[in-house]
Amino acid sequence: MTSLKDTLSSLLRGDVTDDAKTLDTMSRDTSLFVRRPQVVVYPKDAADVAVLVTEVAKLKAQGENMSVTARSAGTDMGGGPLTNSIAAVFTKYMNHVREVTEDAGGGYAVTEPGVYYRDFEKETLAHGRLMLESYPASRELAAMGGIVNNNSGGERTLEYGKTEKYVEEIDVVLSDGSQTTFKALDAAALEEKKVLQTLEGSIYRGMDELLTSHADEIAKAKPHVSKNSAGYALWNVKDEEHHTFNLAKLICGAQGTLALMTSAKLRLVKDQANRSMLVAFLSKEDMANLPAIVHAVLPHNPESFESFDQHTLSLAIKFLPAMLSQMGLFRAARLGLSFLPEAGMVLTGGAPYFILMAEFSEDTHEAALAAATAARASIAPFNLKTRILKDERASEKYWVVRRESFALLRKHSKGMYATPFIDDFVVPVDSYPQFLPELDALLDEYKQYFVYTIAGHIGNGNFHIIPLMDLSRPEVRNVILELAPKVYDLVIKYGGTTTGEHNDGIIRTPYLPQLFGEGVYELFKKTKELFDPENIFNPGKKIGGTFDDIKNDMLTTNT
Ligand SMILES: Cc1cc2nc3c(=O)[nH]c(=O)nc-3n(C[C@H](O)[C@H](O)[C@H](O)COP(=O)(O)OP(=O)(O)OC[C@H]3O[C@@H](n4cnc5c(N)ncnc54)[C@H](O)[C@@H]3O)c2cc1C
């Protein structure tokens, strides 16, 4: 009998492999899960992806249990790109920025999914300092396919929003292997699509009907927080202001469960050239004032408002040489010296309990500095230790710590695993005075099982809590399924969402009914059925994932 690898090799121009080393690599992302694919495919181009999906659809129809899961850089924190079937990896061949163009609204880029963000940014900056400002903290590691399909956000989301705002068009391969482009359609163009007697036509008919007949329910379902990646973004498809219908907005954040993205047109904005940062150091006692401090800073419109805790800073100082060794010699030496005051604080036990970073961007250096200074004046009543960092060079070390926080934990927690399972919830900033003490009390109940670090987007109410756990102990693993629903009950009580940017994956899919209610979850299921009736795209993510999946596929070691 011909193996799956041989069958696919005979059809595709790209590479197909099932060697043990590759399968091991592709069985992991940065989550707490392991799922080993049967075969890994590196498609050459969109036509190759179409051939792959057509073949999988054919085999599935013949009764084979088979699926395709897209993977770009594989840095997902929730198991999104993991599969036991076929992994389609885009970074090897489909890694070209096809176009960057400046226009009256800033500009746009057309990119393939396998382009690393770090390479994408080099190209966009070269065109009049254009940028995709929704880049994630994993900016040095992640690729465009994941950024779009997770609907990623990051440090500048406070001012600029998430990736969903910038997605204009997405080229996709649908679940029958056909190709199309999802983009904004006016009423006439939508009607033209709806008469097509193809899968695409039936998707448009079904989605228009679903969105129209459940309009009120969908509008109410949209989480009332500034960022959300949970569920399907049904509320983003119809643009009431411009009277358009754009399924690209639904594909964004759908984790490759509805279609495979082969390229995307993304709007870009001109990056502000001047930045200044206000840094505030809080003691444990100051934490009671955190909500009021955040409220005092926000009216000054920071571009970013981020935070990290004492544990994160201590880890950064402890592993400074390892962190700096990834950089060029000159930059490493300059940054290393700039960390001396913080190193002193940590070594003498005087490290702050919590650090806030509010960065202001303006047209001129003077205006940016003035904004940071005004923000500092507004928090003067709280008597905090503060610093103003005049420019991006001065603030760089804080960004290094903030962006590296998760990576540091992953690499340097000996005998423990940096376990993302309550790593990305969002609550309204107004709820901090009630929410934070309740969360603290809840986490305190489990303190015998783990220590944790907190970093995050404090201005958006988006917290990254990363517990360090010994996953070799069954009683510790059990905590994950016991604590997560309690945290989410709390988050939901205060009007929040389970994930602001990291998305559902294996870890949060089973909580979608708890978050949205059974009625809205039924609409998600109908959406999946319209796009992918045979469930060949990334099964168990968004739809059909269970608590048993979490239990069964969880790591049982700390490596
Ligand atoms: C240190 C660190 C910091 C992080 N910080 C952030 C952060 O600030 N914000 C944030 O949003 N995330 C963050 N993440 C998580 C992750 O890096 C991002 O979500 C990133 O955008 C994922 O990109 P990727 O290329 O690695 O995607 P992958 O892990 O490869 O895939 C992510 C999801 O997208 C799907 N997908 C990938 N390519 C395609 C395609 N071509 N078609 C259809 N579906 C596709 C996959 O199936 C999967 O479900 C962080 C991760 C790490 C390790």
PDBQT file of the ligand as one rigid body, heavy atoms in Angstrom, charges set to zero:
ROOT
HETATM    1  C1  LIG A 601       7.902  34.866  23.670  1.00  0.00    +0.000 C 
HETATM    2  C2  LIG A 601       6.526  34.903  23.052  1.00  0.00    +0.000 A 
HETATM    3  C3  LIG A 601       5.778  36.076  23.094  1.00  0.00    +0.000 A 
HETATM    4  C4  LIG A 601       4.510  36.132  22.496  1.00  0.00    +0.000 A 
HETATM    5  N1  LIG A 601       3.840  37.306  22.518  1.00  0.00    +0.000 NA
HETATM    6  C5  LIG A 601       2.684  37.423  21.839  1.00  0.00    +0.000 A 
HETATM    7  C6  LIG A 601       2.006  38.679  21.747  1.00  0.00    +0.000 A 
HETATM    8  O1  LIG A 601       2.450  39.700  22.257  1.00  0.00    +0.000 OA
HETATM    9  N2  LIG A 601       0.870  38.731  21.042  1.00  0.00    +0.000 N 
HETATM   10  C7  LIG A 601       0.360  37.635  20.393  1.00  0.00    +0.000 A 
HETATM   11  O2  LIG A 601      -0.656  37.773  19.716  1.00  0.00    +0.000 OA
HETATM   12  N3  LIG A 601       0.948  36.444  20.502  1.00  0.00    +0.000 NA
HETATM   13  C8  LIG A 601       2.108  36.303  21.175  1.00  0.00    +0.000 A 
HETATM   14  N4  LIG A 601       2.740  35.096  21.220  1.00  0.00    +0.000 N 
HETATM   15  C9  LIG A 601       2.145  33.924  20.572  1.00  0.00    +0.000 C 
HETATM   16  C10 LIG A 601       2.555  33.787  19.075  1.00  0.00    +0.000 C 
HETATM   17  O3  LIG A 601       3.913  34.101  18.920  1.00  0.00    +0.000 OA
HETATM   18  C11 LIG A 601       1.741  34.710  18.153  1.00  0.00    +0.000 C 
HETATM   19  O4  LIG A 601       0.371  34.478  18.291  1.00  0.00    +0.000 OA
HETATM   20  C12 LIG A 601       2.193  34.636  16.686  1.00  0.00    +0.000 C 
HETATM   21  O5  LIG A 601       1.485  35.578  15.939  1.00  0.00    +0.000 OA
HETATM   22  C13 LIG A 601       2.016  33.277  16.072  1.00  0.00    +0.000 C 
HETATM   23  O6  LIG A 601       2.702  33.282  14.845  1.00  0.00    +0.000 OA
HETATM   24  P1  LIG A 601       3.360  31.949  14.257  1.00  0.00    +0.000 P 
HETATM   25  O7  LIG A 601       3.828  32.260  12.899  1.00  0.00    +0.000 OA
HETATM   26  O8  LIG A 601       4.327  31.377  15.176  1.00  0.00    +0.000 OA
HETATM   27  O9  LIG A 601       2.045  31.043  14.178  1.00  0.00    +0.000 OA
HETATM   28  P2  LIG A 601       1.878  29.485  14.361  1.00  0.00    +0.000 P 
HETATM   29  O10 LIG A 601       2.192  29.088  15.747  1.00  0.00    +0.000 OA
HETATM   30  O11 LIG A 601       2.569  28.769  13.285  1.00  0.00    +0.000 OA
HETATM   31  O12 LIG A 601       0.304  29.361  14.102  1.00  0.00    +0.000 OA
HETATM   32  C14 LIG A 601      -0.636  30.058  14.886  1.00  0.00    +0.000 C 
HETATM   33  C15 LIG A 601      -2.048  29.673  14.425  1.00  0.00    +0.000 C 
HETATM   34  O13 LIG A 601      -2.260  30.182  13.099  1.00  0.00    +0.000 OA
HETATM   35  C16 LIG A 601      -2.581  29.113  12.203  1.00  0.00    +0.000 C 
HETATM   36  N5  LIG A 601      -1.911  29.385  10.932  1.00  0.00    +0.000 N 
HETATM   37  C17 LIG A 601      -0.592  29.596  10.704  1.00  0.00    +0.000 A 
HETATM   38  N6  LIG A 601      -0.371  29.805   9.402  1.00  0.00    +0.000 NA
HETATM   39  C18 LIG A 601      -1.575  29.729   8.766  1.00  0.00    +0.000 A 
HETATM   40  C19 LIG A 601      -2.012  29.819   7.421  1.00  0.00    +0.000 A 
HETATM   41  N7  LIG A 601      -1.164  30.041   6.435  1.00  0.00    +0.000 N 
HETATM   42  N8  LIG A 601      -3.328  29.649   7.155  1.00  0.00    +0.000 NA
HETATM   43  C20 LIG A 601      -4.226  29.399   8.130  1.00  0.00    +0.000 A 
HETATM   44  N9  LIG A 601      -3.868  29.297   9.435  1.00  0.00    +0.000 NA
HETATM   45  C21 LIG A 601      -2.561  29.460   9.751  1.00  0.00    +0.000 A 
HETATM   46  C22 LIG A 601      -2.059  27.855  12.873  1.00  0.00    +0.000 C 
HETATM   47  O14 LIG A 601      -2.779  26.690  12.470  1.00  0.00    +0.000 OA
HETATM   48  C23 LIG A 601      -2.269  28.169  14.341  1.00  0.00    +0.000 C 
HETATM   49  O15 LIG A 601      -3.573  27.847  14.730  1.00  0.00    +0.000 OA
HETATM   50  C24 LIG A 601       3.985  34.985  21.859  1.00  0.00    +0.000 A 
HETATM   51  C25 LIG A 601       4.736  33.810  21.826  1.00  0.00    +0.000 A 
HETATM   52  C26 LIG A 601       5.985  33.754  22.407  1.00  0.00    +0.000 A 
HETATM   53  C27 LIG A 601       6.770  32.477  22.317  1.00  0.00    +0.000 C 
ENDROOT
TORSDOF 0
